[in-house]
Amino acid sequence: MSEAMKVPVPIINEETKPFWEATILKKFLIKYCKDCDRHHFYPRSKCPHCHSLDTRWVEASGKGVIYTHSTLRRAKVPFTLAYVTLDEGVSVLTNIIDCDPDSLSIGQQVEVVFRDNGQGSAMPYFTPME
Amino acid sequence: MTLNSKAFIAGIFEHPLRLAPEKSLPQLHAEVAKGALDDAGLSFSDVDGYFCAGDAPGMGAINMAEYLGLDLRYTDSTETGGSSPVVHVGHAVAAIAAGKCNVALITLAGKPRSSGQATGTAPRTMGSSIPESGFEAPYGPTTSNMYGMAAMRHMHEYGTTSEQLAWVKVAASTHAQYNPNALLQDVVTVEDVVNSPMISDPLHRLDCCVITDGGGAVVIVSPEIAKTLNRTQVKILGHGEAPKHLNGGLIDLTYTGAKWSGPLAFDEAGITPADIDYASIYDSFTITVLETIEDLGFCDKGEGGKFVMDGNLISGVGKLPFNTDGGGLCNNHPANRGGVTKIIEAVRQLRGEAHEKVQVPNCQLVLAHGTGGSIGTRMGSATLILGGEDA
């Protein structure tokens, strides 16, 4: 999202509350399954890979690469939607911000940044690394 | 047990309108239902099974049973987005084979055009209880930027070009010129497509389907009833359906659920992609067609761009005549759902009732494929194989 746009307040439920509480501390949490040694995203209590119920929160590095991206030119304020594949192997839907959309490429390194929404959580976005 | 030839498509109807501001939503469902029952030589009182999806109002089949005055013993409101009617055909065959109903009516209708929906560029509404909502909705996913992301990745991995995607639209428009009901009837060129305004990279305006009011209906009957009807009966030879999703974050946007629904349908029908005379391929965007024909096995993965070039999807010109009504890209995408029109044109081809300029000669084996939801996130894919009287 453009900085000119209001930072949204996400839908938070019982299962995802820890994720959003951590965003205020600028931490990007993902879920890890001890039984199959794999991460998943979006976070849930049940591992979608091995069906274990023993999942736990871990802090991700916050770094990754652009898997794909698309800039919506017909929006009032054009913005870039993207999937970023984190170093931990899972991909997350996000916006790439603070960049020239025409300069973006698949495989480019990006890192997480947070924008406080003033409502008790912060929205994670990604931006190109220097 | 196989459901091959356990039921027949007896009736079809596509609403002729593309803009229907004077009609209510249930009224459109009723008009397409009447049209398909008339086509079959049946009446509302013959219907004992009814199938609809999220485009129907309220509780779907329950509200519509009351509105239509149906006396039912079987209902199914399975919701897979635009592919729902393709799924419903498979479910209707299963219900008929199990003796749960004998005459199944499937309807789809909507009026996004007259209600001014910005279908492709407005955020999709997501309910607060949908588990991914918090992690997706704040980022502004729309139909066009999600499909744009799939196209961008396909280009990156396989070298697919905007010009190759444009050939899909060129083929659809070549067919649409013969359809007097099509919303867009002008033939376009590759240059027209790539020079049309960018909607969401890399998809141009002419890579996107139309937004139309209207709808369509299909009537499925048991073999016993088919024998009593004075109509060409279309055999339902195979059906497959499969959801595809983001797999816990281990994503791959370069293929669709057709990778699984296609083989299920081909196996049940006992044929291969090489046997197909005509294909209705879901065409919400040009990229939807390109990925789907790869996944269904009409060409190797990654070769879709080369396959669609030079008119290879044009009837009378190429190897795989597709969407001879003009498809969702030019003709009709009622209720933002192209599934029912895919079935309808496939049946027209088997009956020899397509326009003479696009009718495939000796057409005996056809495919109709639906893709509901989004190839950028999660989708319901469904494939049907249909056969003519000699199949």
Interface residues (C-beta under 8 A of the other chain):
Chain A: M1 P8 V9 P10 I11 I12 N13 E15 T16 W20 I30 R38 H39 H40 F41 Y42 R44 C47 P48 H49 Y67 T68 H69 S70 T71 L72 R73 R74 A75 F79 L81 A82 Y83 T85 G89 V90 S91 V92 L93 T94 N95 P101 I106 M123
Chain B: T121 M126 S128 S129 P131 E132 S133 G134 F135 E136 A137 P138 Y139 G140 P141 T142 S144 N145 M146 G148 M149 A150 A151 M152 R153 H156 P197 M198 I199 S200 D201 P202 L203 L246 N247 G248 G249 L250 I251 L253 T377
